[in-house]
Amino acid sequence: MNAAVRGFEAIGRRSAGFFDQVGYGSTLLAASIYWLLVGWRRRQPVRIRMIFHEMQQIGVAALPIATLLSGTIGLMLAIQSLYSLGLFGAEAYAYIGIALSVAREFSPLIMAILVAGRSGSAIAARLATMTINQEVDALQVMGINPVRYLVSPVVVALALMLPCLAMWANLVSEFTAGFYVSAALNSSFGAFVNDSLTVLKTGDIWHGIGKATLFGVLIALVAVVNGSTVSGGAEGVGKVTTLSVVQSICMIVVADMLFAYIATR
C-alpha cells in the first residue's frame, strides 16, 4: 500500500513539475515577444547584432552537417521507395513519395533534431553556467532584463533559421534522391525534377516551414527553461544539457504528430 501511495505521489510531483515548466516556458515566450515589440520604447531594444550572431551559430555554422544529413536522407528515401514500389512494379512513381515526404516531414523533423542536439544543448549549457555563476543576477543588478538580453535573440534566431535549414534540406534531399532514382531507372534528372514539381504544392512547402518554425520555438523554450532552472553546480549543468536535448526531441516528435494530424483533417 505504501509503495502504491509513493508511486502516485511521484507521478503527481512529476505532473506538477511538467505543468510548472510549461507555464514558465509560456511566460518566457510572452516576455520575449513583449520585448521584441516594445523594448525600443523602454530604451532596451533587442539587439539586431545579437540576433544575427545567434543566427550564424545556429544556422550558418550548421550547414555542413545539415547538408550531409539531408543528402543521406534523400538517398535513403530513394532506395526505400524504389524497393517498396518495385514489389508492385511502380518504381516510376517513386518521386511522389519522395517529394511529399521530404517537404512535409523529413526535412523539418531531421533539421529540428539536428539543431536540438547541436544548438539547443549549447544554449542550455550556456544559460545554466551563467545562472550558476550568478551572471543572470548581475544583469538584473545592472538594469538589463535577462529575457530581453538572453532569451529573445535565441527565440528569434531559432524561429528564423530552422525554416531556412528545412528549405535547404528540401533542395539537397531532392537533389540526391533525383540523381539516384534517375540513375536506377535510366531516366533523366530533369524528368524527376519536373515530376516532383507537379506533385508538390505550395501548401506542402508551407506545411514544412510552419513545422520548422514551431520546432524552433520549442527548442528555444526547452533550452532556456532547463538552463535557467539549473541547480547543483557543474553536475547540474550536465544534467540540464542532457535533459534539454531529450525533452526537445520528445516535444518535436509529439508536436510533429499533432501538427500532421491537424493539418490533414
N, C-alpha and C positions, 0 to 999 in steps of 0.2 A: 504493500500500500504506500509506504513512504517513498519507494522508488518511483511509483507512478506519479505521486504528487511532485516529486523533484523533477520528473520528466516534463510534466505540464508547466511547472514553474520556469524551466529552461526555455520551453517553447514560447511562453508568454514574454519572457525577458527579451528573447531574440526578436520576436514580432514587434515589441515596443521599440527596440533599438532600430529595427528596419524603418518603421514609420517615422521615427525621430530623424533618421538620416534623410529620408525622403523630404520631410518638412524643411530640414536645414538646407538641402540642395535647392529646393524651390525658392527659399528665401534668398539664397546666393544668386540664383538666376534672375530673380526680380530686381535685386540690388544692382546686378551687373547691367541690366537694361536701363535701370534708372540713371546710373552714372554715365552710360553712353549717351542718353538723351539730354540730360540736364546738367551734366558735370561741368560743361563750359560756362554755364550761368553762375555756378558757385566757385569759379576760378580753380576748379580741379578737373580739367578735361582728361579723358582717356587719351594717352599719348599715342599718336599715329606711329611714331618711331618704335614704340614697344610692340604694337600690333604687328608691324612688318617684321620685327625681329622674331616674334613667335611664329609668324607665317613661314619665315625662312627656315627655322629649326624644324617645324612640323611638316612642312610640305616640300620645299625645295631640297632639303637635305635628305629626304626620304625617297627621292626619285630613283636612285639606282636600285634599291631593294624592291621598290614598288614595281619597277619595270621587270625585274627578274620574276617576281611572283606573278605578275599579270601575264607574262609570256608563258609561264608554266601552266597557269590555269587555262589559258586558251588552248594549249596543246592537249592538256588532259581532257577538256570538253570535246575537242575534235576527235581524239582517239576513242573515247567512250561513246560518243554519238555515232560514229561510223560503225563501231562494233555492235551497238544495240540495234540500230536501224538496219544493219546488214543481215540480221536474223530474219527480217521481213522483206529484204530486197529493196529497201527505201533509202539507201545511202545518199541519193541525190537531194534528199530533203533535210540533210544534217544541218544546213545553215539556219533553219528555222529555230531549232532548239538552242543552237549556239548563240545566235543573235539575241534572243529573248532572255536566255539565262544569264548571259554576260551583263546586259544593260540593266536588267531588273533585279538581279540577285547577287551574282558573284562579285562584280566589281565593287559595289558599296560595302558588301559584307567583308570581303578579304581585305580591302583597304582599311576598314574600321578596325578589324582585328590587328592588323599591322600597326596602325597608329596607336591603338590602346597599349600594345606591348612596347612600342618604341618611345612614344611621346607621353602617353598617359602615366606610365611608371616614372618617367623623368620629372614630370610636373608634380606628382605626389611626393616623390623623394625631396624635391627642392622645397616645397612648402612645408613638409614635415621637418626638414632641417632648420628652416627659418623659424618655425614655431618653437622647436626645442631650444634654439639659441636666442629666443625672445626677440628676434628681429621684427616679427609682426607687431609686437607690443611697442617696439621702438618707433615703427612707422606711425602708430596711433599717437604716441607722445609728440612726434614732430608735426602732427596735424594732417597726416596723409592717410586717407581712407584705404585700408588694405584691400577691400573689394575692388575699388576703382583702380588701384595700382597693380594688384596681383591677379585678380580673377577676370575682370572684363577683357583684357587683352587676350587671355588664353581662350575664353569662350568665343570671342570674335574670330580669332585665328583658326580654331578648330572648325567652327561652323562654315568658314570660307574655304579652307584648304582641303578638307575631306571631300567635298564635291568635286574639286579640281583634280584630286588624285583619282577619284572614281571615273571621271571622264577620261583621264589619261589611261587608266586601266582598261576602259572600253576599247580605246584605239589599239593598244598593244595586244590585248587578248584577241580581238577580231583579226588583227594583222597576222599573228602567229597561227591562229586557227585556220585562217583562209589559206595560208601557204601549205599547211599540212593537208587540208581537205582537197585543195586543187591538185596537189601532187598525188594524193592517193586515188583520186577519181580521174586523173588525166584530163582535168578541165582547166580553164583559165582562172587566174586570181581575180581578174576584173569581173567575171561572171559571178563569183562568190560574193564580191562586194555589192554588185548590183542586186543580187537576190536578197542579201541581208538588208539592204536599204529599203526594198519593197516590203519586207516583213516588219521592220522597226517603225514605230510611230512616235510622234513627238511625246505622247503620253508615257511611252515606255522609258524614254530618256529622263523625263521629269520625275517619273517614279523612282528611278535610281538616285537622282540628285536629291530628292526630298528625303529619301532614306539616309543618304550620306550626311546631310545637314543635321538630321535628328541624331544620328550616331555621334557626330562631332560634339554636339551639345552634351550628350550623355557622358561621353568620355571626359570632357572638361569638368563636369559637375562631380562625377565619381572621384576623379583625381583630387580635386580641390577639397571635397568633403573629407576624404581619407587623410589628406595631407594636413589639414587644419585641426583634426581631432586626434593627432598622434599623442602617444604617451609612452614613457619607458626608455627614453634615450635612444642610442644607436640601434638597439634591438627593435625598438618601436618603429624606427624609420624603415627597416627591412620588412617588418610585418605589414605596414600600411602600403608599402610599394607593391608587395605581392598581392595583397588584398585588393588594391586598386585595379590591377590587371585582371584578376579573376572576376571581380564584380563587373567590370566594364564589358568583358567578353560575354558574361551571362546576360547582362542587360541588353547588349547588342543583339544577341540571338533571339531573346524573347521579344524585343521591340521589332525585329525583322519579321517574326512570325505574325505579330499583331498587325503590323503595317501591311503585310501582304494579304492578310485575311480581310482587313477593312477595305483595302484598295481594290480587291477583286470581287466584292459583293455586288 
